[in-house]
Amino acid sequence: RSSDLSFLVLPSSLEKIGTGSFQGCSSLTEIVIPMSVNSIGSNPFVGCKKLRTLQVDDGNTVYDSRNNCNAILKDDVLVAGCMSTVIPEGITKIGSNAFYALDIEEMVIPNSVVSIGGSAFNGCSNLQTIELPSSLKVIGDRSFANCSKLFKVTSLIEVPFEISSNVFTNISNNSILFVPENTINDYLQYNGWTANFAGIYENKGEDIEWNFEVDGIFYEIDASNIKNVRVTKPQEGKYTKTSYTIPAIVTKTNGDTYNVVEIGKNAFSYCYNLTNVTLKDGLLEIGESSFYNSGLNTISIPGSVTSIGRTAFYGTNIKTITIPSKVIEIGEQAFSNCKSLVEIKVEDGNTVYDSRNNCNAIIDNNNILIAGCKSTAV
């Protein structure tokens, strides 16, 4: 089977390698291109995720792999790369599909490169950051599409140009674009540069610590506004204390301050020891399953909250809950399976929900009862 092929010796008489010739050879680790080869189609090594040695025989008059770069080069064009490619200085173009669907985590693009071909890095699902050199003039369609972990793109391009809105499609939901000083308005002119990023900033962001911990609580910076943070699960395990106070503003040891605007998805889920959480005004969102099946029995939702996520309090031990007047979104089953819940109230002035006639339930604008409790009176 081609998927079991790890090493291949090509015949010295071979002259042509077609597009996608080795596609699906997921175990291939090494290949040498004979000096007889004079034609190579668009990356023949698509998806060869273990390929780490890619060399061209000395004496080949069309292709080379100068400086042991582990790539196939033709003049100043990189035709195909692999997991361990180092792009040499002097290369001006990265060809279409050159790194398609490889598991590369990082790649340095030298300042000589002026063009990146279509789908050059498409499907590189482990690529997390990339720096675009100031020399770039062309970025092909879907060049970085489907790089699902790509969260930081640093562009050194001083004069941005139009690119397809598909160049960065399906990258990380929290991805950020950093651009040179005094260029942000120029970038905002082009939909291709703005369509797929949660935020655009005039700063390289090298010093940003995206995840941090203060007083036993873990936080993640919000990519759409780097002055805001959400509370997250611990990096290992779960929260073990019985009581936590979530501040409105958290201060790191270096003095940086952030607004705490969200309790993140699953932050306190399955924290069986948890009984009480104090939330401060300024919080905007209680995320999906944030307290799911925890031991929580006491909580007061601050008046600043506008959204309560799906299954946020599912299976908790809360006895009473008051929905503030600013809440405009409550997800499905937010209070389901709360067997101790005996009182539900929606504050007066809420334009989306109410608990008319002291019914101990949440009713929406369409007169649909979306959440009840033991003492609900329909």
N, C-alpha and C positions, 0 to 999 in steps of 0.2 A: 504494500500500500504506500502511496506517496506520502501519507502522513507519518510513516515510520522511517522515512529516509533521513539520515543524519549527515551523511557525507557523500559527495558525488564527484567523480573524476570525469570531466568532459573530454571527448576525443579531440586530438590535435588537428583533425581535419574539419572541425565544426566552424561554419562561417556565420550562421545566423541564429539568434535566440529571439523568439517571438514574444509579444506582449503576454504577460501572465503565464509564461512557460512553467514556472515552479510554484504557481499559486496553489495553496493548500498543503505545501510541504512544511508542515508546522514543526517538524523535528529537525529540519535541516540546520546545521550549525556552521558549515564551512563550504565554500565553493571557490574555485579558481577559474577565471575566464581565460581560455587558451589564446595564444597570440594570433591564431587564424581567424578569430571572430571579427567581422567587420560590420555587423548590423545587430543592434539590440533594440527591441521594441520598448514601449512604455513599461515601466518597472516590471520585470518578469518575476520579482520576488515578493509580490504583494502577499502580506499575511504570513511571511516566514518569520515568526516571532522569536525564534531562537537563533537566527542567523547572526553570527558575531564576527566571522572572518569572510570578507568579500574582497578578493584580490584579482587583478588583471596581470597576466604573465608579462614579464619584461619582453620587449620586442614587438608587442602589438602596436601597429602604426595608427590605429584609430582611437583606441581606448587606453586608459591607464588608471592606476590607483596611487598616484604620487604621494609621497610622504607617509606611506603606510596608513592612508586615511580610511581604509576599509569601506571603500565606495567605488563605483564605476564612474569615471569622468571621461568626458569627450570635449577636448579643448577646455573652455572655461565653464562647461555645463556639468552639473552633477546629475547623472542619469538615474542612478539607483543607489540607495544606501542600505544600511543594516543597523543592528542594535548598537554597535560600537563605532559607528562612523564619526570621524572628526572632519568637519568641512574645512578644506584648506583655504587659506587666504588667496585671493585672486579669482576664486570662483564667482561668476557674475549671475548665474542662474541655477536655481534648484528646479529640476524637471518635474513635470506632472507625475503624480503618484510615487514620487521618489522614496517616500517613507510610509507609504499607505499601510495602515493597520499594523504598524509595528509597536512593540511595547516600550518604546523609549520614554524615559522619564524627564529628560532634559536634552536640549540641543542648542549649541552656540552657533548663531548665524553670523559669519564675518561681515565686516562693513563694506566688503567688495560686492556683495550680492545686491543686484538691482531688480531681480525678478524671482518670484516664487510661483511655480506652476500650479495649475488646478489640482486640487486634492493631494497636494504634496505631503501633507501631514494628516490627511483625513483618517479618522478612526484610530489615531494614536491615543488610546483610552487611558494611558498612564501618564501622559504629558501634563504637567501641572503648571509650568511657567514657560514663557517664551519672551525673548527680547527681539524686537524688530529693529534692524540697524537703520541709521539715518540715510544710507545709500539707496534704500528701496524705492522703486518707482512703480512697480506692478505687483499686485497680490492676486493670484488667480482664484476663480470661483471654488468655494468649498475647501480652500487650502488647509483650514484648521477645523473643519466641520467634524462633529462627533468625537471631539476630544473631551470626553465627559468630565475629566478631572481638571481641565484647564481653568484655573481660577484667577491667574494674574498674567496680563499681557502688558508689557512695557514697550511703548513705541517711542523711538528716538527720532522719528520722522518730523522734521521741523515744518514742512509744508505738506499737510495731508492731501490726499487725492481720493477720488471716488473709488470705492470697492463694492463688490456685491454684498447684499445683506446675508448671503449664505456663507461668506468666508468663515464666520465664527458661529454658525448655527449649531445648536445642541452641545454647547460647552457647559461648564458648571453654572448652575443657577445663580451662584453668588460671585460670578466673575467680575473682575475690575480691570479697567483700562487706565494705565498711567501714561500721560503724555507730557511733552516738554512744557516748560513754563511759558505762559502767555499764548498758548496755542489751543486751549480748550474750545473756544468759540469757533475756530477753524474746523476742528474735528466734528463739532456738533452740526455743521452744515451737511454732513454726509450720513445718510441712514445706515450705510454699511458699517460705520464705526460705532454707532450708538445702539443698533437694534438688539444686540445680544448681551449687553453688559449691564450689570446691576448698578454700576457707578463709574464715572470718569473723573479722574483727578490729575491735577498738575503737580505730580510728585512721583518719584520712582517707587516709593513704598518699601524700600529695602528694610527700613527700621520698624515696620509695623509687625507687632506680635498679634497674630489674628486670634489666637486662643490663649487665655490666661486664667489664673485663679487668684482670688482674693478672699481671705477669711473663710476658706473652705467651700466657696461657691465658684463654679466654673462658668466662664463667659466666652462668647464668640462675637467678634466685631461684625457688624452688619455691613456688607459690601456696598449697599446702596447709600449708606451714610456712615462714614467711618467714625463719627462721634457717638453712634448708638451701638448698644450691645444687647444680645439675648442671653438668658441663662440657659446653659446646656447640661447634659449629663456629664458626670465626671469622665475623664479620659479612660479610667479603668474602674470597673465595679459600679456602685451606685451610692447615693447619699444615704448615710447611716444614722444621722442624728434625728431626734424626735421633733425638733423645732428649728426653723430657719427664718431669718428676716432678710428679705430682698430689698436692698437700698434703691432709692430713686436715682442716685448718682454713685458710681463706683470709682474709687481712686486707686491707681496702681502705685507700686512702690516708687516709681520714677516721677510721680506727681501727675501723670496724665489722667484726665477724668473723662468718663463716658456716661451717657444717659442709658439707664436700664429700661428698655421699651418692650421687652418680650420675654415671656417664659417659653422656651423653645420646645419643639416636639419631643415628647418622651422624657423631658428633663427629670421629672420625679416619678416616673412610672415604676411600679413594683417596689417602691420604697416603703416596705411594710412597717418600719419603725416610725415613719413620719406621722405626726398627729396635728401639727400646727405650722402654718406658713403665714408670715406677715408680709403683705405687699404694700408698696408705697405709691402715692399719687405720682403720676407721670408714666406709669406702665400703660401700654396701649393694647397689648395682645397677650392672651393666654392661649398657647399653641395646642395643636392637635395632640391628644393623649398625654398632655403635660403632667397630669397627676393620676393617670390611668392605674386602677387597681392598687393604689397606695393606701396607707393607713390614715390618710388625712381625715380629720373630723372637724377642724375649725379653720375657716378662712373668710376674710372679708375682701371682696373685690373692690378696688379703688374706683372712684368716679371717673377717672381718665380712660378706663378700658373701653375699647370700641369693638373688640372681637374676641369671641370664645370659641376655640377650635373643636372640631369633631372629637368626641369621646374624651374631652378634656378632664372631666371629673368622674368618668365611668368607674363604677365599683368602689368608690371611696366611702368613708363613713360620715360624711358631712350630714349635719342635722338641719341646718338652715342655710339659705342662700338668698342674697339680694342682688338683682341684676341692675346695674347702674343705668341712668337715663341715656348715656352716650353709646351704649352697646347697640350696634346695628347688625351684627352677624353672630349667630349661634349655630355651630355645626351640629350635624346629626348625632344623637345619643350622647350629647354633652353631659347629661346628668342621669343617664340610664344606669340601672342596677345599683343605685344609691339606696340601699335598703333601710338606712336610718333617717333618710330625708323626710321631714315632716312639715317644713315650711318653705315656700318659694314666693318671693315677692319681686315684682318689677317696679322700679322707681317711677313716680309720676314724671311725665315729660318725655318719656321714651317714645320716639316716633315710629318704631318698628314693632315693639313688643309691649304687652301689658299683662296684668294679672287681675283683671276686672272682677269686681264683686268679691274681693278677697278669696279668689278661687284656689289659691295655692298651686298655681300652674303658670306656665309661660304660653301665651297665645300670640300668634303673629298677626300681621295686617290682613291676612286672608282668612282670619278666624279659625286658623288651624292650631290646635293645642299641640305644641312641640315637645313639652316636658311637663311631667306631673310628679306627684309624690304620694305618700301614704294618705294624706289628708286632703287631696285634691277634691274639689266639688265642681263638677262640670255644669 
